Amino acid sequence: MGGKPTRVTNVIRALRFARGEMTQAELAERVGVTRQTVIAIEQGRYSPSLETAFLIARALGTTLDEVFAYPDDDTDAPAGPAAGDVDGATDKATDKATDGRGPRRRRATR
């Protein structure tokens, strides 16, 4: 899961604590992802699928735009079809790589 962090920001941690100190494990169970996925999303190392983002917002009792934000400026955004995902190929590749369950851990090589 190396590379550049996502530009999507979130307030998941603050909302978890505002909702009676919901743990990452409790949120993960409600959403249907692993605790490691919740951690990666909270830390901005992973952007959830749209469906997962909606499920997170629902589990936290709020709306998608109250949980997630994306900066208005496009200074760091890549140009061209890959950035806009014109034909949906990027989402399909991401879903296939993660099975729709979030980031995977790499096994240590010996």
Number of C-alpha atoms within 10 A of each C-alpha: 11 6 6 9 13 13 15 15 17 20 13 22 18 13 18 17 12 11 13 8 12 15 15 19 16 15 20 18 14 14 20 14 18 19 17 16 22 25 17 18 21 18 17 17 20 21 22 20 15 10 10 17 19 19 18 25 19 15 18 22 11 13 15 17 12 13 20 17 13 11 9 6 7 8 7 7 10 10 9 9 10 12 10 12 11 10 10 10 11 15 13 13 11 14 14 11 13 12 12 16 16 23 22 13 8 7 6 5 4 3
